[in-house]
Amino acid sequence: MNQELEIVPDSERRGLIGALPQALRPYASLMRLDRPIGAWLLFWPGAWGVALAGLGSEGIALILWLGLGAWAMRSAGCVYNDLVDRDLDRRVERTRLRPLASGRVTPAGACVLIAILCLVGLIVLLQLRPVAQIIALASLAPVALYPFMKRITWWPQAWLGLVFSWAALVGWAAVAGRLDPAGLLLYAGSIAWVIGYDTIYALQDREDDALAGVKSSALALGRNARQGVAGFYLVALLLWGAAIWQVRPQLLAVVALLPMALHLGWQVVDLRADDEQDALTKFRSNRFAGLLMFLACLVVGTAG
């Protein structure tokens, strides 16, 4: 009994996961059902793409479908990532109690869960235009490679940026029926944003990552983490400004980015790099940042 208590994290004894039947809890934990921040961060670039492209006749329904797809694919990605990283996770304090690392879920069970979640993703895929379907399917290769990046590069956050921003291309193409410079610039800006916020997230694990031999941008930047995050956020804003200019070449349109710029500036100025809880709080605040960017894209994309 004591051993069972040791390998079951507190998150499975309370809240949403704690309310589920005990047999389902490890699978819900694998999907991060109690931590939807990742699904939000995967969802927002797709919503930006739809909004900046002008919504179209089915914009609201499309955003809802992309939301479902983001949840399913983020959940599947978490399960796949834990499957690949289960040996590494055992050596990191924050992750050693994950269901695969602790042995509470078998690799075969994880594969079945991935298949179920991918079926949900397929349903969403069938709602998109053919060109958007092709773009979405093209993301599978970089998604599959992501868990290995932390083993071979100090900048796995850059690869995560490629993956977590991909929905911007899908959302734009789903409305416009093609890829345009504005959609590509929106995607590029999102990559820089992801590198910035995931560097903040990686600040929590610097000591454990160093001991486990895991690479990250937080370790690569060292004491310059704040400046690095600021630089990536600045690049993101410049690229987003260029995307907006492509849609509506007016200074007033670019000003729509001001709330987002202020929020990202607050993250950088107020960041306490040695405080793990503060790093987590700043990381999670990007859910609100995504909303600010969505509102900017909506105003610009739907203005008469």
C-alpha positions as a printed Julia matrix, in Angstrom:
304×3 Matrix{Float64}:
   0.0    0.0     0.0
   2.81   2.43    0.86
   4.47   1.67   -2.47
   1.22   2.41   -4.3
   0.9    5.77   -2.55
   4.49   6.58   -3.51
   3.96   6.09   -7.24
   0.58   7.87   -7.48
   0.95  11.67   -7.66
  -1.33  13.93   -5.64
  -2.9   15.22   -8.87
  -4.63  11.83   -9.32
  -6.23  11.99   -5.89
  -8.09  15.26   -6.3
  -9.85  17.5    -8.82
 -11.03  16.32  -12.23
  -8.8   13.24  -12.39
  -9.58  12.28   -8.79
 -13.28  12.18   -9.66
 -12.74   9.5   -12.32
 -12.8    5.74  -11.7
  -9.41   4.64  -10.38
  -8.64   2.51  -13.46
  -8.96   5.55  -15.75
  -6.9    7.97  -13.68
  -3.44   7.05  -15.02
  -4.68   7.45  -18.61
  -6.25  10.82  -17.81
  -2.97  11.83  -16.21
  -1.08  10.75  -19.34
  -3.35  13.07  -21.36
  -2.77  15.94  -18.88
  -6.54  16.16  -18.5
  -6.11  18.32  -15.42
  -3.66  20.69  -17.16
  -5.32  22.13  -20.28
  -2.71  24.87  -20.76
  -0.96  22.86  -23.47
  -4.19  22.42  -25.44
  -4.82  26.17  -25.22
  -1.33  26.96  -26.48
  -1.73  24.54  -29.38
  -5.18  25.92  -30.17
  -4.49  29.65  -30.25
  -2.31  29.84  -33.41
  -5.05  28.03  -35.35
  -7.66  30.47  -34.1
  -5.35  33.35  -35.05
  -5.05  32.01  -38.57
  -8.81  31.74  -38.99
  -9.39  35.22  -37.55
  -6.66  37.02  -39.5
  -7.84  35.36  -42.71
 -11.26  36.96  -42.12
 -13.18  34.05  -40.5
 -15.03  33.14  -43.7
 -18.57  31.76  -43.75
 -17.9   29.01  -41.22
 -15.29  30.73  -39.04
 -16.88  30.09  -35.65
 -17.54  26.41  -36.38
 -14.01  26.07  -37.75
 -12.5   27.55  -34.58
 -14.52  25.09  -32.49
 -13.34  22.16  -34.6
  -9.75  23.36  -34.27
 -10.26  23.54  -30.52
 -11.33  19.89  -30.41
  -8.42  18.95  -32.65
  -5.96  20.85  -30.45
  -7.18  19.01  -27.36
  -7.0   15.58  -29.03
  -3.62  16.14  -30.66
  -2.07  17.72  -27.58
  -3.3   14.78  -25.51
  -1.94  12.3   -28.03
   1.34  14.22  -28.15
   1.68  14.06  -24.36
   1.12  10.31  -24.36
   3.63   9.83  -27.2
   6.18  12.1   -25.56
   5.9   10.18  -22.26
   6.19   6.9   -24.15
   9.47   7.99  -25.74
  10.78   9.71  -22.6
   9.77   7.17  -19.96
  13.38   6.28  -19.11
  14.44   9.94  -18.9
  11.35  10.82  -16.86
  12.37   8.34  -14.16
  15.51  10.44  -13.55
  13.76  13.82  -13.22
  12.03  14.64   -9.93
   9.09  16.49  -11.54
   8.31  13.65  -13.97
   9.28  10.42  -12.19
   5.68   9.7   -11.11
   4.22   9.97  -14.61
   2.15   6.86  -15.43
   4.56   5.34  -17.95
   7.69   6.23  -15.98
   6.24   4.68  -12.82
   4.87   1.62  -14.62
   1.19   2.26  -13.91
   0.45   2.29  -17.66
   2.06  -0.15  -20.08
   3.49   0.94  -23.47
   0.76  -1.11  -25.18
  -1.95   0.71  -23.23
  -0.41   4.05  -24.18
  -0.44   3.07  -27.87
  -4.15   2.19  -27.7
  -4.87   5.59  -26.14
  -2.89   7.36  -28.87
  -4.92   5.51  -31.52
  -8.23   6.59  -29.93
  -7.12  10.23  -29.76
  -5.91  10.14  -33.36
  -9.38   8.97  -34.43
 -10.77  12.16  -32.86
  -8.14  14.11  -34.78
  -9.21  12.37  -38.0
 -12.81  13.48  -37.47
 -11.58  17.08  -37.16
  -9.35  16.7   -40.22
 -12.33  15.7   -42.36
 -14.01  19.03  -41.59
 -11.24  21.02  -43.32
 -10.6   22.03  -46.9
  -8.3   19.64  -48.82
  -5.37  22.06  -48.77
  -5.73  22.49  -45.01
  -5.94  18.71  -44.62
  -2.64  18.28  -46.48
  -0.95  20.95  -44.36
  -2.26  19.35  -41.16
  -1.03  15.9   -42.18
   2.42  17.34  -42.97
   2.79  18.16  -39.27
   2.97  14.49  -38.29
   6.67  14.15  -39.13
   7.9   17.06  -36.96
   5.52  15.96  -34.18
   6.99  12.44  -34.24
  10.56  13.79  -34.07
  10.02  16.32  -31.28
  10.65  14.05  -28.24
  14.11  13.23  -29.58
  15.21  16.86  -30.0
  16.15  17.33  -26.33
  18.74  14.6   -26.84
  20.48  16.15  -29.84
  20.11  19.94  -29.63
  20.24  22.65  -26.99
  17.2   24.19  -28.66
  14.35  21.65  -28.54
  12.13  24.68  -27.88
  12.69  25.73  -31.51
  11.37  22.39  -32.73
   8.42  22.7   -30.35
   7.8   26.09  -31.95
   7.54  24.46  -35.38
   5.04  21.92  -34.01
   2.93  24.07  -31.68
   2.58  26.85  -34.28
   1.55  24.6   -37.16
  -2.15  25.24  -36.59
  -1.61  28.84  -37.76
  -0.95  27.47  -41.25
  -3.93  25.12  -41.0
  -6.3   27.83  -39.79
  -5.23  30.29  -42.47
  -5.5   27.72  -45.29
  -8.86  26.47  -43.99
 -10.31  29.93  -44.64
  -8.2   31.26  -47.53
  -7.83  27.98  -49.39
  -4.09  28.58  -49.82
  -1.0   29.76  -47.99
  -0.19  33.47  -48.29
   2.7   35.57  -46.91
   0.47  36.76  -44.07
  -0.2   33.21  -42.91
   3.48  32.3   -43.15
   4.51  35.39  -41.16
   1.88  34.6   -38.54
   3.35  31.1   -38.26
   6.93  32.38  -38.03
   5.96  34.81  -35.28
   4.26  32.04  -33.36
   7.44  29.95  -33.51
   9.38  32.76  -31.81
   6.59  33.13  -29.21
   6.7   29.41  -28.42
  10.49  29.44  -28.02
  10.09  32.33  -25.58
   7.39  30.84  -23.39
   8.84  27.33  -23.43
  12.21  28.71  -22.36
  10.38  30.15  -19.35
   8.82  26.73  -18.74
  12.22  25.03  -18.97
  13.57  27.25  -16.18
  11.78  24.92  -13.74
  13.9   21.91  -14.71
  17.38  23.34  -15.22
  19.06  21.4   -12.42
  17.32  18.09  -13.12
  17.84  18.45  -16.89
  21.55  19.08  -16.4
  21.89  15.97  -14.22
  19.87  13.82  -16.66
  21.74  15.09  -19.71
  18.65  16.72  -21.2
  19.25  19.82  -23.32
  17.1   22.97  -23.28
  17.2   26.62  -24.29
  17.08  27.57  -20.6
  20.39  25.77  -20.06
  21.84  27.13  -23.29
  21.01  30.71  -22.33
  22.12  30.33  -18.71
  22.08  33.67  -16.91
  20.86  35.36  -20.09
  17.48  33.58  -20.06
  15.53  36.79  -19.5
  17.29  38.57  -22.37
  16.77  35.53  -24.59
  13.04  35.41  -23.88
  12.8   39.16  -24.52
  14.56  38.73  -27.85
  12.26  35.96  -29.01
   9.17  37.88  -27.94
  10.4   40.94  -29.84
  10.94  38.85  -32.98
   7.44  37.42  -32.58
   5.9   40.89  -32.38
   7.82  42.11  -35.42
   6.75  39.11  -37.51
   3.14  39.43  -36.36
   3.23  43.12  -37.22
   4.41  42.19  -40.7
   1.61  39.63  -41.02
  -0.99  42.2   -40.03
   0.53  44.69  -42.48
   0.08  42.14  -45.27
  -3.63  41.97  -44.48
  -4.21  45.65  -43.74
  -1.28  48.0   -44.48
  -2.24  50.64  -41.93
  -0.4   51.74  -38.82
  -3.62  51.62  -36.82
  -3.98  47.94  -37.66
  -0.52  47.17  -36.26
  -1.46  49.03  -33.07
  -3.88  46.14  -32.41
  -0.79  44.27  -31.2
  -0.22  46.72  -28.34
  -2.08  44.71  -25.63
  -0.12  41.6   -26.6
   3.14  43.55  -26.55
   2.39  44.92  -23.08
   1.57  41.48  -21.75
   4.74  39.9   -23.14
   6.72  42.84  -21.78
   5.26  42.21  -18.32
   6.31  38.56  -18.51
   9.91  39.54  -19.23
  10.22  42.42  -16.76
   8.56  40.55  -13.88
  10.18  37.16  -14.54
  12.11  35.68  -11.61
  14.31  33.15  -13.35
  15.3   31.33  -10.14
  11.74  30.97   -8.85
  10.16  27.8   -10.24
   6.62  28.8    -9.25
   7.0   32.21  -10.9
   8.29  30.56  -14.08
   5.22  28.3   -14.13
   2.9   31.27  -13.54
   4.48  33.27  -16.37
   4.31  30.26  -18.68
   0.63  29.7   -17.92
  -0.15  33.37  -18.52
   0.42  32.74  -22.22
  -3.07  31.31  -22.38
  -4.28  34.89  -21.84
  -1.62  36.17  -24.24
  -3.1   33.89  -26.9
  -6.5   35.48  -26.34
  -5.03  38.98  -26.74
  -3.44  37.96  -30.03
  -6.69  36.38  -31.19
  -8.58  39.6   -30.54
  -5.95  41.55  -32.51
  -6.25  39.14  -35.45
 -10.06  39.22  -35.27
 -10.18  43.04  -35.34
  -7.78  43.27  -38.26
  -9.12  40.32  -40.23
 -12.8   41.27  -40.03
 -12.54  45.06  -40.24
 -14.64  46.46  -43.08
